[in-house]
Amino acid sequence: MSRTLPISEVKARLPELVTGVAEREEEIIVTRKGKPVAVLVNHSEYESLKETLDVLSDPELMKQIQKSKTFFAKSKKGFSFEDVFGEPLVPSKTHHG
């Protein structure tokens, strides 16, 4: 959920807003003179966004992703995690997303 607040209100309510961002994963768009200038966002969401940008800005990785999409779009079968690493994939319980 995203809310837009003027910087004056953000300054007055910062502890409360940080708690909301951290606990409920809210996003607060901060405005100055009616224009967006910053965003308060949950730290794990921020890290996830940075990782996504890293992937998207890596031309070699994006080429590989496109090759994989094309490969699987043709109904071909790839290797499973277990095939490659010799052990089953166990999803992380700490991952949010």
GIBEL-V576023 format. One record per helix or strand of 3 or more residues. SS is the DSSP state (~ for helix, > for strand). FROM is the first residue (numbers start at 1). LEN is the number of residues. If there is no record, write none. Layout:
ss: (SS | SS)
from: (FROM | FROM)
len: (LEN | LEN)
This chain:
ss: (> | ~ | > | > | ~ | ~ | ~)
from: (2 | 7 | 27 | 35 | 43 | 59 | 81)
len: (5 | 18 | 6 | 6 | 14 | 15 | 5)
